[in-house]
Amino acid sequence: QVQLVESGGGLVQPGGSLRLSCAASGFTFSIYTMSWYRQPPGKERELVARIHSPGGSTNYADSVKGRFIISRDNAKNTVYLQMNSLKPEDTAVYYCYAERGIGYWGQGTQVTVSS
């Protein structure tokens, strides 16, 4: 059974940092391209960052370039999103997504940036 379990969300002040994790199971993690998406309140889901397989090249939304870093540990079947210099507009539910032809979604984790 495929599972993607996000963790690490929470409430943080503007300028702060959070590290999201997504633990995968039930499929061959190392050959899947992994992404983080987010859905702000009242808005559509949008791509935040992607790390490809093979190769490990990365892509970022313009709004997070220079602040967020996506990485993966294939030995731990886990993808991470390090989020720095957080802004109120980063507030959203963050979702992990695995894709290789077909795709799998996690259940999401809430990130709230507020003073």
Secondary structure, 3 states (H helix, E strand, C coil): CCEEEEECCEEECCCCCEEEEEEEECCCHHHCEEEEEEECCCCCCEEEEEECCCCCCEEECCCCCCCEEEEEECCCCEEEEEECCCCHHHCEEEEEEEECCCEEECCCEEEEECC
